[in-house]
Amino acid sequence: MERRSLLFSAAGLLAPGEDRRTIIGGRARILAVFPSQQIAEATPQVLERAAKIARGTVFFYDRTPVEVGLKDIDWTGPHIHHQEWPAQLNRFFHLGPLASAYKVTRDELFAKAARSYIEDWIRGDPYAHATTLRAGDNTLNMSIRLGSSVHAGWAGVLPAFLGSPAFDDAFLDQVLASIARQADSLSRHLTAAGNWRISQLDALVFTALRFPFLANAERLRKEGIAGMCAGLATQFLPDGVHNERTPGYAGWMTRVAANYFLLPRLFPEADARVDRARLLA
């Protein structure tokens, strides 16, 4: 019961005959309008890449193959001497091709590999009580790993694997418990401003919407939306220029603003009051 209390809200959001998988799948269908909830097409190139990922090779910046293995992975990222490599590794972009391949082929090789990567990371997950980040990780990585309106993360690919025996109830419990812990830790360590903060708030909101049965879901949604109201209002100047003056960040933050302009039509309780005129600018 102690482990379950970490996962489920006392509000009784699980209706009679309804289980977590039903809710996760239902929320995924509602949120399918957002890029982070869409599983990419399994082209021959994606299938070829997924086969390599399933054997323990991930790709740095979607180009450079790096052999990390499927167990006892060093998540601090010593494989490549590049400051961005640990971040890319901990963001779990390699789950995307596995989800695409599994959705089309139903080959358990891909689901088992996805489980192996997540399970290996969870073994060293310190976020239940930690006051510092684990080596190689940061709060931007955490937001991308959790998933948001832009990035799939664990939450965005999870629906693709729910029918796999590899994602049994015991493992699903582990994944959801880790998501709840990470989101809770993220909510306590938000960056003060900038695109990092928006990404973090985005992750809090979408974690809450995807998994409304989590005990901390309502708090995460409220905190995320309250922060988004202020954050999106101050990310852009009146003429539409992003305040960090960087095209990449401007494009990313514009996508987030557009997503949150649409979101209240699906979930009225998730209204960040995006200004339409500023968004158009």
C-alpha positions as a printed NumPy array, in Angstrom:
array([[  0.   ,   0.   ,   0.   ],
       [  2.882,   2.364,   0.669],
       [  4.141,   2.058,  -2.904],
       [  0.653,   2.532,  -4.32 ],
       [  0.093,   5.677,  -2.232],
       [  2.944,   7.32 ,  -4.138],
       [  1.101,   6.728,  -7.392],
       [ -2.587,   7.227,  -6.867],
       [ -4.554,  10.256,  -5.831],
       [ -6.952,  10.04 ,  -2.942],
       [ -9.48 ,  11.76 ,  -5.194],
       [-10.358,   8.365,  -6.681],
       [ -9.778,   9.244, -10.31 ],
       [ -9.875,   5.593, -11.34 ],
       [-13.543,   4.968, -12.176],
       [-15.074,   1.498, -11.732],
       [-13.747,  -0.784, -14.462],
       [-11.116,   1.76 , -15.487],
       [ -7.404,   1.186, -15.019],
       [ -4.222,   3.176, -15.494],
       [ -3.625,   1.795, -18.985],
       [ -7.084,   2.886, -20.113],
       [ -6.523,   6.384, -18.769],
       [ -3.036,   6.674, -20.266],
       [ -4.309,   5.523, -23.65 ],
       [ -7.321,   7.821, -23.5  ],
       [ -5.235,  10.852, -22.587],
       [ -2.772,   9.986, -25.371],
       [ -5.59 ,  10.055, -27.912],
       [ -6.808,  13.436, -26.65 ],
       [ -3.286,  14.876, -26.73 ],
       [ -2.459,  13.406, -30.161],
       [ -2.657,  16.883, -31.708],
       [  0.668,  17.724, -30.056],
       [  4.022,  16.653, -31.562],
       [  5.129,  14.997, -28.324],
       [  2.252,  12.509, -28.429],
       [  2.786,  11.44 , -32.028],
       [  4.867,   8.342, -32.728],
       [  6.98 ,   8.963, -35.838],
       [  6.533,   6.868, -38.952],
       [  8.602,   3.694, -38.974],
       [ 10.496,   4.269, -42.214],
       [ 13.179,   1.755, -43.269],
       [ 15.772,   4.145, -41.865],
       [ 13.965,   4.368, -38.522],
       [ 13.643,   0.577, -38.341],
       [ 17.341,   0.167, -39.081],
       [ 18.22 ,   2.67 , -36.361],
       [ 15.823,   1.062, -33.899],
       [ 17.496,  -2.31 , -34.454],
       [ 20.844,  -0.796, -33.495],
       [ 19.372,   0.984, -30.469],
       [ 17.822,  -2.324, -29.383],
       [ 21.34 ,  -3.781, -29.278],
       [ 22.724,  -0.997, -27.073],
       [ 23.832,   1.672, -29.547],
       [ 22.366,   5.171, -29.269],
       [ 23.026,   8.152, -31.497],
       [ 24.546,  11.476, -30.449],
       [ 22.71 ,  14.318, -32.168],
       [ 20.948,  11.66 , -34.251],
       [ 24.204,  11.071, -36.164],
       [ 27.101,   9.571, -34.209],
       [ 26.612,   5.981, -32.977],
       [ 27.701,   5.42 , -29.374],
       [ 27.769,   1.983, -27.781],
       [ 26.407,   2.295, -24.253],
       [ 24.901,  -1.16 , -23.723],
       [ 21.527,  -2.089, -22.265],
       [ 22.547,  -2.572, -18.641],
       [ 24.884,  -0.871, -16.185],
       [ 24.986,   2.157, -18.47 ],
       [ 27.209,   4.995, -17.302],
       [ 24.675,   7.824, -17.422],
       [ 27.364,  10.401, -16.607],
       [ 28.355,  10.111, -20.277],
       [ 32.091,   9.327, -20.387],
       [ 31.689,   7.685, -23.81 ],
       [ 32.248,  10.988, -25.656],
       [ 34.193,  13.996, -24.408],
       [ 31.577,  16.587, -25.346],
       [ 29.628,  18.718, -22.9  ],
       [ 26.33 ,  17.977, -24.657],
       [ 26.658,  14.195, -24.72 ],
       [ 25.546,  13.475, -21.114],
       [ 22.565,  15.739, -21.675],
       [ 21.567,  13.996, -24.895],
       [ 21.959,  10.567, -23.285],
       [ 19.788,  11.482, -20.293],
       [ 17.066,  12.968, -22.479],
       [ 16.189,   9.523, -23.914],
       [ 15.67 ,  10.535, -27.522],
       [ 16.587,   6.942, -28.407],
       [ 13.178,   5.747, -27.172],
       [ 11.46 ,   7.363, -30.169],
       [ 12.748,   4.944, -32.845],
       [ 12.033,   1.998, -30.529],
       [  8.415,   3.153, -30.112],
       [  8.021,   3.637, -33.877],
       [  9.444,   0.194, -34.6  ],
       [  7.343,  -1.541, -31.943],
       [  4.128,   0.161, -33.042],
       [  4.521,  -1.251, -36.558],
       [  6.224,  -4.606, -36.006],
       [  5.082,  -5.645, -32.499],
       [  8.518,  -7.203, -32.199],
       [  9.199,  -7.566, -28.473],
       [ 12.881,  -6.869, -29.109],
       [ 12.058,  -3.158, -29.264],
       [  9.834,  -3.09 , -26.177],
       [ 12.348,  -5.082, -24.156],
       [ 15.085,  -2.641, -25.163],
       [ 12.949,   0.342, -24.128],
       [ 12.377,  -1.321, -20.781],
       [ 16.088,  -2.05 , -20.379],
       [ 17.091,   1.583, -20.911],
       [ 14.423,   2.965, -18.574],
       [ 14.973,   0.28 , -15.946],
       [ 18.713,   0.858, -15.937],
       [ 18.221,   4.597, -15.416],
       [ 15.703,   3.995, -12.619],
       [ 18.221,   1.835, -10.726],
       [ 20.205,   4.98 , -10.019],
       [ 17.224,   7.329,  -9.656],
       [ 17.901,   9.441,  -6.546],
       [ 15.019,  11.859,  -6.856],
       [ 12.874,  10.544,  -4.039],
       [ 14.981,  12.372,  -1.445],
       [ 17.956,  13.949,  -3.239],
       [ 18.697,  17.636,  -2.84 ],
       [ 21.193,  17.624,  -5.724],
       [ 21.032,  16.371,  -9.299],
       [ 22.658,  13.08 , -10.221],
       [ 25.885,  13.338, -12.214],
       [ 25.263,  13.999, -15.899],
       [ 21.726,  15.223, -15.322],
       [ 20.153,  18.67 , -15.1  ],
       [ 16.66 ,  20.105, -14.8  ],
       [ 16.336,  20.762, -18.546],
       [ 17.197,  17.107, -19.2  ],
       [ 14.597,  16.112, -16.638],
       [ 11.863,  18.138, -18.312],
       [ 12.673,  16.63 , -21.716],
       [ 12.937,  13.124, -20.253],
       [  9.552,  13.448, -18.537],
       [  7.927,  14.768, -21.706],
       [  6.118,  17.984, -22.569],
       [  4.013,  19.526, -25.314],
       [  7.102,  19.498, -27.546],
       [  9.221,  16.55 , -26.395],
       [  7.943,  12.986, -26.077],
       [ 10.093,  11.773, -23.199],
       [  9.071,   8.701, -21.243],
       [  5.436,   9.829, -21.061],
       [  5.034,  10.379, -24.794],
       [  6.303,   6.944, -25.828],
       [  4.727,   4.977, -22.972],
       [  1.346,   4.479, -24.722],
       [  3.103,   2.708, -27.614],
       [  4.422,   0.031, -25.271],
       [  1.414,  -0.559, -23.016],
       [  0.419,  -3.719, -24.882],
       [  3.835,  -5.306, -24.451],
       [  4.454,  -8.022, -21.843],
       [  7.711,  -6.177, -21.089],
       [  5.635,  -3.303, -19.704],
       [  3.82 ,  -5.405, -17.129],
       [  2.092,  -3.935, -14.077],
       [  5.17 ,  -4.193, -11.866],
       [  7.345,  -2.304, -14.344],
       [  4.59 ,   0.214, -15.066],
       [  4.497,   0.9  , -11.309],
       [  8.249,   1.589, -11.377],
       [  7.977,   3.955, -14.332],
       [  5.054,   5.925, -12.91 ],
       [  6.675,   6.158,  -9.49 ],
       [  9.87 ,   7.526, -11.047],
       [  7.89 ,  10.011, -13.162],
       [  6.091,  11.219, -10.034],
       [  9.384,  11.582,  -8.14 ],
       [ 11.15 ,  13.396, -10.955],
       [  8.241,  15.786, -11.52 ],
       [  8.059,  16.511,  -7.815],
       [ 11.796,  17.209,  -7.691],
       [ 11.551,  19.381, -10.809],
       [  8.761,  21.444,  -9.248],
       [ 11.067,  22.229,  -6.315],
       [ 14.03 ,  23.236,  -8.497],
       [ 12.58 ,  25.407, -11.256],
       [ 14.936,  27.719, -13.111],
       [ 14.179,  31.379, -12.461],
       [ 13.612,  32.439, -16.083],
       [ 14.226,  31.672, -19.74 ],
       [ 13.567,  28.723, -22.008],
       [ 14.685,  26.219, -19.33 ],
       [ 11.893,  27.41 , -17.037],
       [  9.276,  27.159, -19.798],
       [ 10.405,  23.617, -20.621],
       [ 10.22 ,  22.648, -16.949],
       [  6.736,  24.116, -16.501],
       [  5.613,  22.467, -19.739],
       [  6.761,  19.094, -18.374],
       [  4.864,  19.612, -15.109],
       [  1.614,  20.388, -16.928],
       [  1.84 ,  17.526, -19.406],
       [  2.86 ,  15.035, -16.731],
       [ -0.285,  15.996, -14.828],
       [ -2.514,  15.792, -17.905],
       [ -1.127,  12.461, -19.083],
       [ -1.277,  10.831, -15.648],
       [ -4.142,  12.458, -13.708],
       [ -4.169,   9.557, -11.223],
       [ -0.748,  10.45 ,  -9.807],
       [ -1.004,  11.716,  -6.263],
       [  0.813,  14.954,  -7.136],
       [ -0.91 ,  15.531, -10.509],
       [ -3.278,  18.302,  -9.448],
       [ -0.537,  20.249,  -7.702],
       [  1.804,  19.859, -10.691],
       [ -0.887,  21.127, -13.068],
       [ -1.705,  24.149, -10.932],
       [  1.941,  25.086, -10.387],
       [  2.771,  24.512, -14.043],
       [ -0.1  ,  26.595, -15.393],
       [  0.485,  29.421, -12.911],
       [  4.128,  29.561, -13.978],
       [  3.216,  29.344, -17.662],
       [  0.866,  32.318, -17.399],
       [  3.751,  34.495, -16.257],
       [  6.504,  32.784, -18.252],
       [  4.889,  32.874, -21.681],
       [  3.776,  36.458, -21.14 ],
       [  7.383,  37.544, -20.596],
       [  9.216,  35.305, -23.107],
       [  8.402,  37.56 , -26.059],
       [  8.663,  41.284, -26.657],
       [  5.559,  43.125, -27.96 ],
       [  6.816,  42.781, -31.559],
       [  7.107,  38.999, -31.199],
       [ 10.904,  38.801, -30.867],
       [ 12.031,  36.246, -28.298],
       [ 13.821,  37.869, -25.374],
       [ 16.87 ,  35.582, -25.652],
       [ 17.473,  36.743, -29.264],
       [ 18.276,  33.185, -30.44 ],
       [ 16.398,  31.741, -33.448],
       [ 16.412,  28.18 , -32.117],
       [ 14.964,  29.197, -28.769],
       [ 12.493,  31.527, -30.48 ],
       [ 11.159,  28.677, -32.607],
       [ 10.914,  26.323, -29.628],
       [  9.167,  28.846, -27.381],
       [  6.788,  29.84 , -30.185],
       [  5.784,  26.173, -30.544],
       [  5.132,  26.007, -26.81 ],
       [  3.044,  29.196, -26.902],
       [  1.011,  27.83 , -29.839],
       [  0.496,  24.55 , -27.987],
       [ -0.779,  26.362, -24.904],
       [ -3.07 ,  28.515, -27.031],
       [ -4.719,  25.246, -28.169],
       [ -4.533,  23.333, -24.888],
       [ -7.537,  24.972, -23.107],
       [ -9.813,  23.718, -25.885],
       [ -8.95 ,  20.203, -24.735],
       [ -8.459,  20.896, -21.022],
       [-10.104,  24.152, -19.83 ],
       [ -8.308,  23.788, -16.495],
       [ -4.971,  24.15 , -18.333],
       [ -5.4  ,  27.709, -19.607],
       [ -2.147,  29.704, -19.566],
       [ -3.922,  32.731, -21.099],
       [ -1.715,  32.97 , -24.174],
       [ -2.085,  36.333, -25.87 ],
       [ -3.229,  35.698, -29.438],
       [ -1.864,  38.957, -30.887],
       [  1.574,  38.374, -29.404],
       [  1.565,  34.788, -30.584],
       [  0.754,  35.883, -34.128],
       [  3.578,  38.453, -33.962]])
